[in-house]
Amino acid sequence: MAGLAVAQEPATVAPIGVPLKLEPLPFEFDALEPYLDAATLKLHHGRHHAEVVRNLQCILDRANLQVGSVTSLMPMIRSVVLPCDPRRTVVKMGGPPETLSAQDQKALRLYGGAHVNHTAFWRFLTPPGTGPKGPEGRVAAAIARDFGSVDEFKAAFADAAVNHFGSGWAFLVCRPDGRLVITTLKGEDNPLMTEFVKPAKQGRFILCLDLWEHSYYARYQNDRKKYVDAWWNVVNWNFVARGHALATSKLSA
């Protein structure tokens, strides 16, 4: 759900994913001022997200799992088959394949989701004035088709984000049929988690907004609406276009 921003939508889009590491931000911590403040960004990325990655690594090490992209785990948290652990002295023969314990499933859902969501969140940000001020090209046409206009989409997305109860995330999701929908999810869930998310909310998300208080409280306190309004000024619309191109590439093949 993430990658490097590009100036235009390419004819073919290379697959992109989320490696098991904390990616450095492609801009300085103060580059999003005055909309997102440097102090919050530094704590959010350098401390909170870094801790998420450490916890996720511990879970995967305990399960002897090695993954190239954490996004590949999102649809199969309950059903991922564990490899044979060479550290064991007794090997189980026969029966159903071994899966994660209920405790590790819960932890992978939390920390795996948090890592995927946060990695995408950073990639969907860009310093003000460094990219388009709104969606362009095919993604703009798709937004107009499914929401009436870009302004109507932004109003609907902001309304969903502001009125989401408690912590969570707001997403613009490209459904498997190519239609765009807005949804919010609690905790660290995302639309890739088909085992936990209702079908109407499933798909590839091509834009996301962190609604946890740690992402905005220092600057905006409890005024989530001001945070959402400010965030529009630093959305990386080039990357939204790339995400949409990737999500719809098989549909147009």
C-alpha angles and dihedrals in degrees: 000000000000148000143132118328117249130200096231137019107268122225089239124025123212115227114264130197147162117270122208095261141081105261115215115246112258090227139041119274092250094047094096095053134161091022100047114021125232096232094055092043092051093051093041095051104026099041112016099039092039090056090049090056092049092051092047091051090053091053093050093045091051090052093043089237123153118190133181094202125021090210088071089067096052098084094043109042092128096039106037108130114230118228121238107277111227089201091071121097093199120053119202113229125201129355128084119330116270118256134184119293117254089254093052092045089056091047093047090049090052102040098029091050091046092051094048093044095047094045089053091044092058092047091052090059128085134167113271113269095021098100145012116318091225143003118305138188122003096352091053089051091049091050091050090047095052102033105026097246142356090262092052090049092051091048092050093046092048091048091051092048096046094047097044106118115235128336123343144090140287118219141189101213130198105212121216089260091054097254118134122230135175119227141161126213133194126246113349098326120131137188092262090069098092093170092061108024124078114252093246089061098044126107142077113316114223097184132023139181126201110232097181111119093237088070095062115003099100092057103028105021108200095341099106091167092064089050092051092046091051093046093063087069093063102039113132099228091177089064092045087056091050092049091051092048090052094046093051100036094099092047092059095040 
